[in-house]
Amino acid sequence: MMARLMARVRGMVSRAVVNLVNDGTQLQALQVTLLAEQVPDDVEHFQHYGLTSVPHPGAEGIALAVGGSTGHTVVINVDDRRYRLTGLQAGEVALYDELGHKIYLTRNGIVIDGAGHQVNLVNLTKLRVESGIDATGNITDNCDSGGGTLQALRAAYNGHKHAETGITTQVTDTPV
């Protein structure tokens, strides 16, 4: 009797490796492989409210047998050591994926990194920045209506000179 009880208690918490993901259910459903080579299907994956992700096969999680019953297993956390960001300072937070995209809340500010891809803030009606903006790429104005980049505007402005306070400079009628 005691041996059976101990075996049930030992089986309540297990490491799980993700095999398949069904993201079409109200709680994401996983197929996982547990330590004892058990492969349960439709294991509920509880995620943090307001955050969701679809883990890759091979990601690892913690599985709990609710009430000690392996017939009711849930996964409470999944992480993937292959892609996890490292080197953050205490208190820093990041959202990331395996492609290198990240939103990184650093001690010095917020970094949005598209990993070499264009960053699109879809349907954003207004972005307020209360400090400077450092851009390593072009900033485009009125993208959908054929606007230009700030670099193009700067080039046009720099080529457009007028006479000022009695000093003769090159005068053009239209921007270059």
Secondary structure, DSSP 4 states (H G I P E B T S, - for coil): -HHHHHHHHHTTEEEEEEEEEETTSSS-EEEEEETTS---SSEEE---TT----PPTT-EEEEEEGGG-TTSEEEEEEE-TTT----PPTT-EEEE-TTS-EEEE-SS-EEEE-TTSPP--TT------SS----SS--BSSGGGT--BHHHHHHHHHT----BTTB-----SS--
